[in-house]
Amino acid sequence: MKKHVQRTIDTLRLMVGVGNYQAYCVHMQQHHADTKVMTETEYFRHCQNARYPTKDGSIKRCPC
């Protein structure tokens, strides 16, 4: 049951443009060990900026 809940959470995060931070960390460790890993806050902001780009990097209105 727990696996289904996690998959649902991951799906919902992807729907709003935020990937799985833990999977990102594992990927960085395995493939880019010499690169600094973003904090969870930095990762969230990076995902949001990629999905909803703005001039100043902030979301002040609906991204639609």
mmCIF file of the N, C-alpha and C atoms, coordinates in Angstrom:
data_MODEL
# 
_entry.id   MODEL 
# 
loop_
_atom_site.group_PDB 
_atom_site.id 
_atom_site.type_symbol 
_atom_site.label_atom_id 
_atom_site.label_alt_id 
_atom_site.label_comp_id 
_atom_site.label_asym_id 
_atom_site.label_entity_id 
_atom_site.label_seq_id 
_atom_site.pdbx_PDB_ins_code 
_atom_site.Cartn_x 
_atom_site.Cartn_y 
_atom_site.Cartn_z 
_atom_site.occupancy 
_atom_site.B_iso_or_equiv 
_atom_site.pdbx_formal_charge 
_atom_site.auth_seq_id 
_atom_site.auth_comp_id 
_atom_site.auth_asym_id 
_atom_site.auth_atom_id 
_atom_site.pdbx_PDB_model_num 
ATOM 1   N N  . MET A 1 1  ? 0.832  -1.200 0.000   1.00 0.00 ? 1  MET A N  1 
ATOM 2   C CA . MET A 1 1  ? 0.000  0.000  0.000   1.00 0.00 ? 1  MET A CA 1 
ATOM 3   C C  . MET A 1 1  ? 0.870  1.255  0.000   1.00 0.00 ? 1  MET A C  1 
ATOM 4   N N  . LYS A 1 2  ? 1.958  1.252  0.754   1.00 0.00 ? 2  LYS A N  1 
ATOM 5   C CA . LYS A 1 2  ? 2.822  2.421  0.845   1.00 0.00 ? 2  LYS A CA 1 
ATOM 6   C C  . LYS A 1 2  ? 3.411  2.792  -0.521  1.00 0.00 ? 2  LYS A C  1 
ATOM 7   N N  . LYS A 1 3  ? 3.729  1.786  -1.319  1.00 0.00 ? 3  LYS A N  1 
ATOM 8   C CA . LYS A 1 3  ? 4.289  2.028  -2.642  1.00 0.00 ? 3  LYS A CA 1 
ATOM 9   C C  . LYS A 1 3  ? 3.292  2.790  -3.521  1.00 0.00 ? 3  LYS A C  1 
ATOM 10  N N  . HIS A 1 4  ? 2.021  2.468  -3.412  1.00 0.00 ? 4  HIS A N  1 
ATOM 11  C CA . HIS A 1 4  ? 0.989  3.143  -4.200  1.00 0.00 ? 4  HIS A CA 1 
ATOM 12  C C  . HIS A 1 4  ? 0.837  4.603  -3.762  1.00 0.00 ? 4  HIS A C  1 
ATOM 13  N N  . VAL A 1 5  ? 0.934  4.839  -2.482  1.00 0.00 ? 5  VAL A N  1 
ATOM 14  C CA . VAL A 1 5  ? 0.829  6.207  -1.963  1.00 0.00 ? 5  VAL A CA 1 
ATOM 15  C C  . VAL A 1 5  ? 2.002  7.044  -2.479  1.00 0.00 ? 5  VAL A C  1 
ATOM 16  N N  . GLN A 1 6  ? 3.205  6.491  -2.430  1.00 0.00 ? 6  GLN A N  1 
ATOM 17  C CA . GLN A 1 6  ? 4.380  7.221  -2.916  1.00 0.00 ? 6  GLN A CA 1 
ATOM 18  C C  . GLN A 1 6  ? 4.273  7.500  -4.405  1.00 0.00 ? 6  GLN A C  1 
ATOM 19  N N  . ARG A 1 7  ? 3.789  6.553  -5.168  1.00 0.00 ? 7  ARG A N  1 
ATOM 20  C CA . ARG A 1 7  ? 3.618  6.772  -6.613  1.00 0.00 ? 7  ARG A CA 1 
ATOM 21  C C  . ARG A 1 7  ? 2.584  7.860  -6.889  1.00 0.00 ? 7  ARG A C  1 
ATOM 22  N N  . THR A 1 8  ? 1.535  7.891  -6.093  1.00 0.00 ? 8  THR A N  1 
ATOM 23  C CA . THR A 1 8  ? 0.520  8.943  -6.240  1.00 0.00 ? 8  THR A CA 1 
ATOM 24  C C  . THR A 1 8  ? 1.119  10.304 -5.929  1.00 0.00 ? 8  THR A C  1 
ATOM 25  N N  . ILE A 1 9  ? 1.893  10.381 -4.859  1.00 0.00 ? 9  ILE A N  1 
ATOM 26  C CA . ILE A 1 9  ? 2.549  11.632 -4.496  1.00 0.00 ? 9  ILE A CA 1 
ATOM 27  C C  . ILE A 1 9  ? 3.506  12.074 -5.599  1.00 0.00 ? 9  ILE A C  1 
ATOM 28  N N  . ASP A 1 10 ? 4.314  11.156 -6.115  1.00 0.00 ? 10 ASP A N  1 
ATOM 29  C CA . ASP A 1 10 ? 5.246  11.480 -7.198  1.00 0.00 ? 10 ASP A CA 1 
ATOM 30  C C  . ASP A 1 10 ? 4.505  11.975 -8.436  1.00 0.00 ? 10 ASP A C  1 
ATOM 31  N N  . THR A 1 11 ? 3.384  11.338 -8.761  1.00 0.00 ? 11 THR A N  1 
ATOM 32  C CA . THR A 1 11 ? 2.587  11.744 -9.913  1.00 0.00 ? 11 THR A CA 1 
ATOM 33  C C  . THR A 1 11 ? 2.042  13.154 -9.722  1.00 0.00 ? 11 THR A C  1 
ATOM 34  N N  . LEU A 1 12 ? 1.527  13.430 -8.546  1.00 0.00 ? 12 LEU A N  1 
ATOM 35  C CA . LEU A 1 12 ? 0.994  14.770 -8.273  1.00 0.00 ? 12 LEU A CA 1 
ATOM 36  C C  . LEU A 1 12 ? 2.092  15.829 -8.340  1.00 0.00 ? 12 LEU A C  1 
ATOM 37  N N  . ARG A 1 13 ? 3.259  15.515 -7.834  1.00 0.00 ? 13 ARG A N  1 
ATOM 38  C CA . ARG A 1 13 ? 4.378  16.466 -7.912  1.00 0.00 ? 13 ARG A CA 1 
ATOM 39  C C  . ARG A 1 13 ? 4.755  16.736 -9.365  1.00 0.00 ? 13 ARG A C  1 
ATOM 40  N N  . LEU A 1 14 ? 4.808  15.688 -10.168 1.00 0.00 ? 14 LEU A N  1 
ATOM 41  C CA . LEU A 1 14 ? 5.149  15.873 -11.578 1.00 0.00 ? 14 LEU A CA 1 
ATOM 42  C C  . LEU A 1 14 ? 4.095  16.699 -12.310 1.00 0.00 ? 14 LEU A C  1 
ATOM 43  N N  . MET A 1 15 ? 2.845  16.579 -11.885 1.00 0.00 ? 15 MET A N  1 
ATOM 44  C CA . MET A 1 15 ? 1.776  17.348 -12.523 1.00 0.00 ? 15 MET A CA 1 
ATOM 45  C C  . MET A 1 15 ? 1.962  18.854 -12.315 1.00 0.00 ? 15 MET A C  1 
ATOM 46  N N  . VAL A 1 16 ? 2.574  19.245 -11.211 1.00 0.00 ? 16 VAL A N  1 
ATOM 47  C CA . VAL A 1 16 ? 2.820  20.661 -10.961 1.00 0.00 ? 16 VAL A CA 1 
ATOM 48  C C  . VAL A 1 16 ? 4.269  21.043 -11.258 1.00 0.00 ? 16 VAL A C  1 
ATOM 49  N N  . GLY A 1 17 ? 5.010  20.124 -11.827 1.00 0.00 ? 17 GLY A N  1 
ATOM 50  C CA . GLY A 1 17 ? 6.355  20.439 -12.286 1.00 0.00 ? 17 GLY A CA 1 
ATOM 51  C C  . GLY A 1 17 ? 7.465  20.235 -11.284 1.00 0.00 ? 17 GLY A C  1 
ATOM 52  N N  . VAL A 1 18 ? 7.246  19.459 -10.251 1.00 0.00 ? 18 VAL A N  1 
ATOM 53  C CA . VAL A 1 18 ? 8.284  19.208 -9.255  1.00 0.00 ? 18 VAL A CA 1 
ATOM 54  C C  . VAL A 1 18 ? 8.607  17.721 -9.244  1.00 0.00 ? 18 VAL A C  1 
ATOM 55  N N  . GLY A 1 19 ? 9.844  17.411 -9.564  1.00 0.00 ? 19 GLY A N  1 
ATOM 56  C CA . GLY A 1 19 ? 10.254 16.017 -9.592  1.00 0.00 ? 19 GLY A CA 1 
ATOM 57  C C  . GLY A 1 19 ? 10.541 15.473 -8.203  1.00 0.00 ? 19 GLY A C  1 
ATOM 58  N N  . ASN A 1 20 ? 11.060 14.279 -8.153  1.00 0.00 ? 20 ASN A N  1 
ATOM 59  C CA . ASN A 1 20 ? 11.389 13.599 -6.905  1.00 0.00 ? 20 ASN A CA 1 
ATOM 60  C C  . ASN A 1 20 ? 12.791 14.022 -6.465  1.00 0.00 ? 20 ASN A C  1 
ATOM 61  N N  . TYR A 1 21 ? 12.873 14.755 -5.367  1.00 0.00 ? 21 TYR A N  1 
ATOM 62  C CA . TYR A 1 21 ? 14.157 15.269 -4.897  1.00 0.00 ? 21 TYR A CA 1 
ATOM 63  C C  . TYR A 1 21 ? 15.125 14.147 -4.548  1.00 0.00 ? 21 TYR A C  1 
ATOM 64  N N  . GLN A 1 22 ? 14.651 13.103 -3.910  1.00 0.00 ? 22 GLN A N  1 
ATOM 65  C CA . GLN A 1 22 ? 15.536 11.991 -3.531  1.00 0.00 ? 22 GLN A CA 1 
ATOM 66  C C  . GLN A 1 22 ? 16.112 11.309 -4.774  1.00 0.00 ? 22 GLN A C  1 
ATOM 67  N N  . ALA A 1 23 ? 15.294 11.137 -5.806  1.00 0.00 ? 23 ALA A N  1 
ATOM 68  C CA . ALA A 1 23 ? 15.784 10.540 -7.057  1.00 0.00 ? 23 ALA A CA 1 
ATOM 69  C C  . ALA A 1 23 ? 16.820 11.455 -7.703  1.00 0.00 ? 23 ALA A C  1 
ATOM 70  N N  . TYR A 1 24 ? 16.590 12.768 -7.621  1.00 0.00 ? 24 TYR A N  1 
ATOM 71  C CA . TYR A 1 24 ? 17.554 13.744 -8.135  1.00 0.00 ? 24 TYR A CA 1 
ATOM 72  C C  . TYR A 1 24 ? 18.897 13.588 -7.410  1.00 0.00 ? 24 TYR A C  1 
ATOM 73  N N  . CYS A 1 25 ? 18.857 13.478 -6.076  1.00 0.00 ? 25 CYS A N  1 
ATOM 74  C CA . CYS A 1 25 ? 20.092 13.331 -5.294  1.00 0.00 ? 25 CYS A CA 1 
ATOM 75  C C  . CYS A 1 25 ? 20.852 12.060 -5.666  1.00 0.00 ? 25 CYS A C  1 
ATOM 76  N N  . VAL A 1 26 ? 20.127 10.966 -5.820  1.00 0.00 ? 26 VAL A N  1 
ATOM 77  C CA . VAL A 1 26 ? 20.760 9.699  -6.209  1.00 0.00 ? 26 VAL A CA 1 
ATOM 78  C C  . VAL A 1 26 ? 21.389 9.831  -7.590  1.00 0.00 ? 26 VAL A C  1 
ATOM 79  N N  . HIS A 1 27 ? 20.664 10.437 -8.526  1.00 0.00 ? 27 HIS A N  1 
ATOM 80  C CA . HIS A 1 27 ? 21.186 10.634 -9.883  1.00 0.00 ? 27 HIS A CA 1 
ATOM 81  C C  . HIS A 1 27 ? 22.461 11.477 -9.849  1.00 0.00 ? 27 HIS A C  1 
ATOM 82  N N  . MET A 1 28 ? 22.435 12.561 -9.093  1.00 0.00 ? 28 MET A N  1 
ATOM 83  C CA . MET A 1 28 ? 23.610 13.426 -9.017  1.00 0.00 ? 28 MET A CA 1 
ATOM 84  C C  . MET A 1 28 ? 24.800 12.682 -8.426  1.00 0.00 ? 28 MET A C  1 
ATOM 85  N N  . GLN A 1 29 ? 24.557 11.893 -7.407  1.00 0.00 ? 29 GLN A N  1 
ATOM 86  C CA . GLN A 1 29 ? 25.642 11.142 -6.775  1.00 0.00 ? 29 GLN A CA 1 
ATOM 87  C C  . GLN A 1 29 ? 26.230 10.115 -7.737  1.00 0.00 ? 29 GLN A C  1 
ATOM 88  N N  . GLN A 1 30 ? 25.383 9.456  -8.504  1.00 0.00 ? 30 GLN A N  1 
ATOM 89  C CA . GLN A 1 30 ? 25.845 8.402  -9.408  1.00 0.00 ? 30 GLN A CA 1 
ATOM 90  C C  . GLN A 1 30 ? 26.476 8.938  -10.683 1.00 0.00 ? 30 GLN A C  1 
ATOM 91  N N  . HIS A 1 31 ? 25.966 10.049 -11.208 1.00 0.00 ? 31 HIS A N  1 
ATOM 92  C CA . HIS A 1 31 ? 26.393 10.510 -12.525 1.00 0.00 ? 31 HIS A CA 1 
ATOM 93  C C  . HIS A 1 31 ? 27.142 11.836 -12.528 1.00 0.00 ? 31 HIS A C  1 
ATOM 94  N N  . HIS A 1 32 ? 27.040 12.609 -11.471 1.00 0.00 ? 32 HIS A N  1 
ATOM 95  C CA . HIS A 1 32 ? 27.663 13.929 -11.434 1.00 0.00 ? 32 HIS A CA 1 
ATOM 96  C C  . HIS A 1 32 ? 28.261 14.184 -10.049 1.00 0.00 ? 32 HIS A C  1 
ATOM 97  N N  . ALA A 1 33 ? 29.063 13.262 -9.591  1.00 0.00 ? 33 ALA A N  1 
ATOM 98  C CA . ALA A 1 33 ? 29.588 13.309 -8.221  1.00 0.00 ? 33 ALA A CA 1 
ATOM 99  C C  . ALA A 1 33 ? 30.408 14.570 -7.947  1.00 0.00 ? 33 ALA A C  1 
ATOM 100 N N  . ASP A 1 34 ? 30.971 15.171 -8.981  1.00 0.00 ? 34 ASP A N  1 
ATOM 101 C CA . ASP A 1 34 ? 31.800 16.357 -8.776  1.00 0.00 ? 34 ASP A CA 1 
ATOM 102 C C  . ASP A 1 34 ? 31.001 17.661 -8.809  1.00 0.00 ? 34 ASP A C  1 
ATOM 103 N N  . THR A 1 35 ? 29.686 17.581 -9.014  1.00 0.00 ? 35 THR A N  1 
ATOM 104 C CA . THR A 1 35 ? 28.823 18.754 -9.088  1.00 0.00 ? 35 THR A CA 1 
ATOM 105 C C  . THR A 1 35 ? 28.054 18.909 -7.779  1.00 0.00 ? 35 THR A C  1 
ATOM 106 N N  . LYS A 1 36 ? 27.932 20.160 -7.328  1.00 0.00 ? 36 LYS A N  1 
ATOM 107 C CA . LYS A 1 36 ? 27.203 20.452 -6.086  1.00 0.00 ? 36 LYS A CA 1 
ATOM 108 C C  . LYS A 1 36 ? 25.727 20.121 -6.265  1.00 0.00 ? 36 LYS A C  1 
ATOM 109 N N  . VAL A 1 37 ? 25.153 19.435 -5.293  1.00 0.00 ? 37 VAL A N  1 
ATOM 110 C CA . VAL A 1 37 ? 23.739 19.072 -5.307  1.00 0.00 ? 37 VAL A CA 1 
ATOM 111 C C  . VAL A 1 37 ? 22.933 20.242 -4.755  1.00 0.00 ? 37 VAL A C  1 
ATOM 112 N N  . MET A 1 38 ? 21.850 20.595 -5.441  1.00 0.00 ? 38 MET A N  1 
ATOM 113 C CA . MET A 1 38 ? 20.981 21.669 -4.964  1.00 0.00 ? 38 MET A CA 1 
ATOM 114 C C  . MET A 1 38 ? 20.300 21.243 -3.666  1.00 0.00 ? 38 MET A C  1 
ATOM 115 N N  . THR A 1 39 ? 20.011 22.219 -2.822  1.00 0.00 ? 39 THR A N  1 
ATOM 116 C CA . THR A 1 39 ? 19.204 21.940 -1.646  1.00 0.00 ? 39 THR A CA 1 
ATOM 117 C C  . THR A 1 39 ? 17.784 21.637 -2.119  1.00 0.00 ? 39 THR A C  1 
ATOM 118 N N  . GLU A 1 40 ? 16.966 21.117 -1.232  1.00 0.00 ? 40 GLU A N  1 
ATOM 119 C CA . GLU A 1 40 ? 15.592 20.813 -1.610  1.00 0.00 ? 40 GLU A CA 1 
ATOM 120 C C  . GLU A 1 40 ? 14.839 22.084 -2.031  1.00 0.00 ? 40 GLU A C  1 
ATOM 121 N N  . THR A 1 41 ? 15.112 23.188 -1.356  1.00 0.00 ? 41 THR A N  1 
ATOM 122 C CA . THR A 1 41 ? 14.484 24.465 -1.713  1.00 0.00 ? 41 THR A CA 1 
ATOM 123 C C  . THR A 1 41 ? 14.959 24.931 -3.086  1.00 0.00 ? 41 THR A C  1 
ATOM 124 N N  . GLU A 1 42 ? 16.262 24.839 -3.333  1.00 0.00 ? 42 GLU A N  1 
ATOM 125 C CA . GLU A 1 42 ? 16.806 25.226 -4.643  1.00 0.00 ? 42 GLU A CA 1 
ATOM 126 C C  . GLU A 1 42 ? 16.233 24.338 -5.745  1.00 0.00 ? 42 GLU A C  1 
ATOM 127 N N  . TYR A 1 43 ? 16.116 23.056 -5.466  1.00 0.00 ? 43 TYR A N  1 
ATOM 128 C CA . TYR A 1 43 ? 15.569 22.115 -6.449  1.00 0.00 ? 43 TYR A CA 1 
ATOM 129 C C  . TYR A 1 43 ? 14.116 22.454 -6.763  1.00 0.00 ? 43 TYR A C  1 
ATOM 130 N N  . PHE A 1 44 ? 13.323 22.745 -5.738  1.00 0.00 ? 44 PHE A N  1 
ATOM 131 C CA . PHE A 1 44 ? 11.927 23.120 -5.942  1.00 0.00 ? 44 PHE A CA 1 
ATOM 132 C C  . PHE A 1 44 ? 11.837 24.370 -6.811  1.00 0.00 ? 44 PHE A C  1 
ATOM 133 N N  . ARG A 1 45 ? 12.640 25.387 -6.500  1.00 0.00 ? 45 ARG A N  1 
ATOM 134 C CA . ARG A 1 45 ? 12.624 26.630 -7.268  1.00 0.00 ? 45 ARG A CA 1 
ATOM 135 C C  . ARG A 1 45 ? 13.066 26.378 -8.715  1.00 0.00 ? 45 ARG A C  1 
ATOM 136 N N  . HIS A 1 46 ? 14.091 25.544 -8.892  1.00 0.00 ? 46 HIS A N  1 
ATOM 137 C CA . HIS A 1 46 ? 14.554 25.199 -10.233 1.00 0.00 ? 46 HIS A CA 1 
ATOM 138 C C  . HIS A 1 46 ? 13.428 24.556 -11.053 1.00 0.00 ? 46 HIS A C  1 
ATOM 139 N N  . CYS A 1 47 ? 12.722 23.613 -10.454 1.00 0.00 ? 47 CYS A N  1 
ATOM 140 C CA . CYS A 1 47 ? 11.610 22.947 -11.143 1.00 0.00 ? 47 CYS A CA 1 
ATOM 141 C C  . CYS A 1 47 ? 10.500 23.934 -11.472 1.00 0.00 ? 47 CYS A C  1 
ATOM 142 N N  . GLN A 1 48 ? 10.177 24.810 -10.529 1.00 0.00 ? 48 GLN A N  1 
ATOM 143 C CA . GLN A 1 48 ? 9.125  25.801 -10.762 1.00 0.00 ? 48 GLN A CA 1 
ATOM 144 C C  . GLN A 1 48 ? 9.524  26.770 -11.867 1.00 0.00 ? 48 GLN A C  1 
ATOM 145 N N  . ASN A 1 49 ? 10.776 27.216 -11.869 1.00 0.00 ? 49 ASN A N  1 
ATOM 146 C CA . ASN A 1 49 ? 11.238 28.138 -12.911 1.00 0.00 ? 49 ASN A CA 1 
ATOM 147 C C  . ASN A 1 49 ? 11.268 27.473 -14.277 1.00 0.00 ? 49 ASN A C  1 
ATOM 148 N N  . ALA A 1 50 ? 11.563 26.188 -14.307 1.00 0.00 ? 50 ALA A N  1 
ATOM 149 C CA . ALA A 1 50 ? 11.561 25.473 -15.578 1.00 0.00 ? 50 ALA A CA 1 
ATOM 150 C C  . ALA A 1 50 ? 10.142 25.334 -16.127 1.00 0.00 ? 50 ALA A C  1 
ATOM 151 N N  . ARG A 1 51 ? 9.185  25.148 -15.241 1.00 0.00 ? 51 ARG A N  1 
ATOM 152 C CA . ARG A 1 51 ? 7.793  24.976 -15.686 1.00 0.00 ? 51 ARG A CA 1 
ATOM 153 C C  . ARG A 1 51 ? 7.087  26.307 -15.901 1.00 0.00 ? 51 ARG A C  1 
ATOM 154 N N  . TYR A 1 52 ? 7.357  27.276 -15.043 1.00 0.00 ? 52 TYR A N  1 
ATOM 155 C CA . TYR A 1 52 ? 6.685  28.579 -15.095 1.00 0.00 ? 52 TYR A CA 1 
ATOM 156 C C  . TYR A 1 52 ? 7.724  29.700 -15.123 1.00 0.00 ? 52 TYR A C  1 
ATOM 157 N N  . PRO A 1 53 ? 8.403  29.871 -16.241 1.00 0.00 ? 53 PRO A N  1 
ATOM 158 C CA . PRO A 1 53 ? 9.465  30.889 -16.282 1.00 0.00 ? 53 PRO A CA 1 
ATOM 159 C C  . PRO A 1 53 ? 8.912  32.314 -16.153 1.00 0.00 ? 53 PRO A C  1 
ATOM 160 N N  . THR A 1 54 ? 9.616  33.146 -15.385 1.00 0.00 ? 54 THR A N  1 
ATOM 161 C CA . THR A 1 54 ? 9.281  34.558 -15.234 1.00 0.00 ? 54 THR A CA 1 
ATOM 162 C C  . THR A 1 54 ? 10.564 35.369 -15.352 1.00 0.00 ? 54 THR A C  1 
ATOM 163 N N  . LYS A 1 55 ? 10.425 36.655 -15.589 1.00 0.00 ? 55 LYS A N  1 
ATOM 164 C CA . LYS A 1 55 ? 11.593 37.509 -15.749 1.00 0.00 ? 55 LYS A CA 1 
ATOM 165 C C  . LYS A 1 55 ? 12.435 37.586 -14.477 1.00 0.00 ? 55 LYS A C  1 
ATOM 166 N N  . ASP A 1 56 ? 11.789 37.758 -13.340 1.00 0.00 ? 56 ASP A N  1 
ATOM 167 C CA . ASP A 1 56 ? 12.541 37.939 -12.098 1.00 0.00 ? 56 ASP A CA 1 
ATOM 168 C C  . ASP A 1 56 ? 12.664 36.673 -11.262 1.00 0.00 ? 56 ASP A C  1 
ATOM 169 N N  . GLY A 1 57 ? 12.150 35.548 -11.752 1.00 0.00 ? 57 GLY A N  1 
ATOM 170 C CA . GLY A 1 57 ? 12.299 34.274 -11.058 1.00 0.00 ? 57 GLY A CA 1 
ATOM 171 C C  . GLY A 1 57 ? 11.317 34.050 -9.928  1.00 0.00 ? 57 GLY A C  1 
ATOM 172 N N  . SER A 1 58 ? 10.276 34.878 -9.832  1.00 0.00 ? 58 SER A N  1 
ATOM 173 C CA . SER A 1 58 ? 9.292  34.687 -8.772  1.00 0.00 ? 58 SER A CA 1 
ATOM 174 C C  . SER A 1 58 ? 7.930  34.435 -9.384  1.00 0.00 ? 58 SER A C  1 
ATOM 175 N N  . ILE A 1 59 ? 7.075  33.789 -8.621  1.00 0.00 ? 59 ILE A N  1 
ATOM 176 C CA . ILE A 1 59 ? 5.715  33.534 -9.077  1.00 0.00 ? 59 ILE A CA 1 
ATOM 177 C C  . ILE A 1 59 ? 4.805  34.459 -8.276  1.00 0.00 ? 59 ILE A C  1 
ATOM 178 N N  . LYS A 1 60 ? 4.312  35.492 -8.935  1.00 0.00 ? 60 LYS A N  1 
ATOM 179 C CA . LYS A 1 60 ? 3.462  36.456 -8.259  1.00 0.00 ? 60 LYS A CA 1 
ATOM 180 C C  . LYS A 1 60 ? 2.033  36.382 -8.753  1.00 0.00 ? 60 LYS A C  1 
ATOM 181 N N  . ARG A 1 61 ? 1.806  35.541 -9.722  1.00 0.00 ? 61 ARG A N  1 
ATOM 182 C CA . ARG A 1 61 ? 0.473  35.404 -10.286 1.00 0.00 ? 61 ARG A CA 1 
ATOM 183 C C  . ARG A 1 61 ? 0.311  33.975 -10.782 1.00 0.00 ? 61 ARG A C  1 
ATOM 184 N N  . CYS A 1 62 ? -0.890 33.662 -11.231 1.00 0.00 ? 62 CYS A N  1 
ATOM 185 C CA . CYS A 1 62 ? -1.151 32.342 -11.791 1.00 0.00 ? 62 CYS A CA 1 
ATOM 186 C C  . CYS A 1 62 ? -0.255 32.154 -13.010 1.00 0.00 ? 62 CYS A C  1 
ATOM 187 N N  . PRO A 1 63 ? 0.399  31.025 -13.154 1.00 0.00 ? 63 PRO A N  1 
ATOM 188 C CA . PRO A 1 63 ? 1.302  30.808 -14.277 1.00 0.00 ? 63 PRO A CA 1 
ATOM 189 C C  . PRO A 1 63 ? 0.589  30.571 -15.605 1.00 0.00 ? 63 PRO A C  1 
ATOM 190 N N  . CYS A 1 64 ? -0.721 30.511 -15.623 1.00 0.00 ? 64 CYS A N  1 
ATOM 191 C CA . CYS A 1 64 ? -1.458 30.260 -16.865 1.00 0.00 ? 64 CYS A CA 1 
ATOM 192 C C  . CYS A 1 64 ? -1.380 31.415 -17.819 1.00 0.00 ? 64 CYS A C  1 
# 
